[in-house]
């Protein structure tokens, strides 16, 4: 009989493979149809990894409209534009979080005796830094006349609340994974861990979407 842990491992490998395949499909299309906003050439493949077929569908439905060499009328409504803005925010968070995982694992870092808290601190800092960089490269190319420092300040305003909202969803799920779902939580060298991270990113996206909606409504962040 196949045990639950073995079945979950198989499911994890399938989910991770689907995510990587979706990223690859997006990359291959972006090579032929690069985005007008350069940073989105990075954003869409990253979202392909954790959002899988949903990212693939949204890329071809909404992302392709913003390609440099495709003349398409942009009839997207506000929910779609906020979705793309949230995708941009989520991609930066995802990179920061993904970089933080092996740093904590390889150093054996712990805070108050907990590796989970170490993950929270390291990943939040890295996600914040990468998120600001992503936001800067969305703002600065469109407003070069305002200068670098003003663009950085605008990036901080646009990304801080959205990033915190993302990490609430992500960190909340990883706490459930760590304390409730598993007697012995999966480790970063196991496929199950990264499958749980995929789910965490999706939940982070969901908690960040309302924050992005409010930021766009208040004019602190642009629709994409």
C-alpha positions as CSV (number, residue, x, y, z in Angstrom):
1,X,0.0,0.0,0.0
2,X,1.2,3.5,-0.9
3,X,1.6,5.6,2.2
4,X,0.3,9.1,2.4
5,X,3.8,10.6,2.5
6,X,4.8,8.7,-0.6
7,X,1.7,9.9,-2.4
8,X,2.3,13.5,-1.3
9,X,5.8,13.3,-2.7
10,X,4.5,12.1,-6.1
11,X,2.0,14.9,-6.1
12,X,4.7,17.4,-5.2
13,X,6.9,16.3,-8.1
14,X,4.0,16.5,-10.5
15,X,3.0,20.0,-9.3
16,X,6.6,21.3,-9.4
17,X,7.1,19.8,-12.9
18,X,3.8,21.4,-14.2
19,X,5.0,24.8,-12.7
20,X,8.4,24.6,-14.4
21,X,6.8,23.6,-17.7
22,X,4.5,26.6,-17.5
23,X,7.5,28.8,-16.8
24,X,9.3,27.3,-19.8
25,X,6.4,27.9,-22.1
26,X,6.1,31.5,-21.0
27,X,9.9,32.0,-21.5
28,X,9.8,30.6,-25.0
29,X,7.0,32.9,-25.9
30,X,8.6,36.0,-24.3
31,X,11.7,35.4,-26.3
32,X,9.6,35.9,-29.4
33,X,7.3,38.5,-27.9
34,X,9.2,40.5,-25.3
35,X,7.2,42.7,-22.9
36,X,7.1,46.5,-23.3
37,X,7.8,46.8,-19.6
38,X,11.1,44.9,-19.3
39,X,10.7,43.7,-15.8
40,X,7.6,41.7,-16.8
41,X,9.8,39.5,-18.9
42,X,11.0,38.1,-15.5
43,X,7.7,38.4,-13.7
44,X,5.6,36.1,-15.9
45,X,7.9,33.1,-15.8
46,X,8.2,33.4,-12.0
47,X,4.5,33.3,-11.7
48,X,4.4,30.4,-14.0
49,X,6.3,28.4,-11.4
50,X,3.9,28.8,-8.5
51,X,0.6,29.6,-10.3
52,X,1.1,27.0,-13.1
53,X,-1.7,26.8,-15.7
54,X,-3.4,29.9,-14.2
55,X,-0.3,32.0,-14.9
56,X,-0.1,30.4,-18.4
57,X,-3.7,31.4,-19.1
58,X,-3.4,34.9,-17.7
59,X,-0.1,35.5,-19.6
60,X,-1.6,34.6,-23.0
61,X,-4.9,36.4,-22.1
62,X,-3.5,39.6,-20.6
63,X,0.3,39.6,-20.7
64,X,0.6,39.1,-24.4
65,X,-1.4,42.4,-24.9
66,X,1.7,44.3,-23.6
67,X,4.3,42.7,-25.9
68,X,6.5,45.0,-27.9
69,X,5.7,43.4,-31.3
70,X,2.0,42.7,-30.9
71,X,-0.5,45.4,-31.8
72,X,-3.5,44.6,-29.7
73,X,-6.1,46.8,-28.2
74,X,-6.0,46.7,-24.4
75,X,-9.5,46.1,-23.3
76,X,-8.6,44.7,-19.9
77,X,-10.9,45.7,-17.0
78,X,-9.6,46.8,-13.6
79,X,-9.7,43.4,-12.0
80,X,-7.4,42.1,-14.7
81,X,-5.0,45.1,-14.4
82,X,-4.8,44.7,-10.6
83,X,-4.2,40.9,-11.1
84,X,-1.2,41.8,-13.3
85,X,0.0,44.4,-10.7
86,X,-0.3,41.7,-8.0
87,X,1.6,39.3,-10.2
88,X,4.4,41.8,-10.4
89,X,4.5,42.2,-6.6
90,X,4.3,38.4,-6.0
91,X,7.2,37.7,-8.4
92,X,9.5,39.9,-6.4
93,X,8.4,38.3,-3.1
94,X,8.8,34.8,-4.6
95,X,12.4,35.4,-5.6
96,X,13.3,36.8,-2.2
97,X,11.6,34.0,-0.3
98,X,13.2,31.3,-2.6
99,X,16.6,32.8,-2.1
100,X,16.1,33.0,1.7
101,X,15.2,29.3,2.1
102,X,18.7,27.8,1.2
103,X,20.4,30.5,3.2
104,X,18.6,29.5,6.4
105,X,18.9,25.8,5.6
106,X,22.7,25.9,4.9
107,X,23.6,28.1,7.8
108,X,21.4,26.3,10.3
109,X,20.1,29.6,11.5
110,X,17.5,29.7,14.2
111,X,15.7,32.6,16.0
112,X,14.3,32.0,19.5
113,X,15.2,28.3,18.9
114,X,13.0,28.2,15.8
115,X,14.1,27.7,12.2
116,X,10.7,28.8,11.0
117,X,11.2,32.3,12.6
118,X,14.6,32.5,10.9
119,X,12.9,31.8,7.6
120,X,10.4,34.5,8.3
121,X,13.0,37.2,9.1
122,X,15.5,36.3,6.3
123,X,12.8,35.8,3.7
124,X,10.9,38.9,4.6
125,X,14.1,41.1,4.3
126,X,15.1,39.5,1.0
127,X,11.5,39.6,-0.4
128,X,11.3,43.3,0.6
129,X,14.6,44.2,-1.1
130,X,13.8,42.3,-4.3
131,X,10.2,43.6,-4.3
132,X,11.5,47.2,-4.1
133,X,13.9,46.5,-7.0
134,X,11.1,45.0,-9.1
135,X,8.9,48.0,-8.3
136,X,11.7,50.4,-9.1
137,X,12.1,48.9,-12.6
138,X,8.4,49.3,-13.2
139,X,8.3,53.0,-12.1
140,X,11.7,54.4,-13.2
141,X,11.6,53.6,-16.9
142,X,8.2,55.4,-17.2
143,X,9.3,58.4,-15.1
144,X,13.0,58.9,-15.6
145,X,12.6,62.7,-15.3
146,X,11.8,62.3,-11.6
147,X,15.2,60.7,-10.9
148,X,16.4,57.6,-9.2
149,X,15.9,58.6,-5.6
150,X,12.3,59.7,-6.2
151,X,11.6,56.4,-8.0
152,X,13.0,54.4,-5.1
153,X,10.7,56.3,-2.7
154,X,7.7,55.7,-5.0
155,X,8.7,52.0,-5.1
156,X,8.8,51.8,-1.3
157,X,5.3,53.4,-1.1
158,X,3.9,51.2,-3.8
159,X,5.3,47.9,-2.5
160,X,5.5,47.9,1.3
161,X,1.8,47.2,2.1
162,X,1.4,44.8,-0.8
163,X,4.5,42.9,0.3
164,X,3.4,42.7,3.9
165,X,0.0,41.4,2.7
166,X,1.7,38.8,0.5
167,X,3.8,37.5,3.4
168,X,0.8,37.3,5.7
169,X,-0.7,34.7,3.4
170,X,2.6,32.9,2.7
171,X,3.9,32.9,6.3
172,X,0.5,31.9,7.7
173,X,0.4,28.8,5.4
174,X,4.0,27.8,6.3
175,X,3.1,28.1,10.0
176,X,0.2,25.6,9.4
177,X,2.6,23.3,7.5
178,X,5.2,23.6,10.3
179,X,2.9,23.2,13.3
180,X,-0.2,21.4,12.2
181,X,0.0,19.4,8.9
182,X,3.2,17.5,9.6
183,X,4.5,15.7,12.7
184,X,7.9,16.3,11.1
185,X,7.8,19.3,8.7
186,X,9.3,18.7,5.2
187,X,12.9,20.0,4.7
188,X,14.1,22.3,1.8
189,X,15.8,19.4,0.2
190,X,12.5,17.6,-0.3
191,X,10.0,18.1,-3.1
192,X,7.1,18.3,-0.6
193,X,8.7,21.4,0.9
194,X,8.7,23.3,-2.4
195,X,5.2,22.1,-3.2
196,X,4.1,23.6,0.2
197,X,5.9,26.8,-0.9
198,X,4.0,26.8,-4.2
199,X,0.7,26.8,-2.2
200,X,2.1,29.5,0.1
201,X,2.9,31.7,-2.9
202,X,-0.7,31.2,-4.2
203,X,-2.1,32.1,-0.8
204,X,0.2,35.1,-0.6
205,X,-1.0,36.3,-4.0
206,X,-4.6,36.0,-2.7
207,X,-3.9,38.1,0.4
208,X,-2.0,40.6,-1.6
209,X,-4.6,41.2,-4.3
210,X,-6.9,43.3,-2.1
211,X,-4.0,45.3,-0.9
212,X,-2.9,46.0,-4.5
213,X,-6.5,47.0,-5.3
214,X,-6.5,49.6,-2.5
215,X,-3.1,50.9,-3.5
216,X,-4.2,51.3,-7.1
217,X,-7.4,53.0,-6.0
218,X,-5.5,55.5,-3.8
219,X,-3.1,56.2,-6.6
220,X,0.0,54.8,-4.8
221,X,0.4,52.1,-7.4
222,X,-0.2,51.9,-11.1
223,X,-2.5,49.4,-12.8
224,X,-0.5,47.2,-15.2
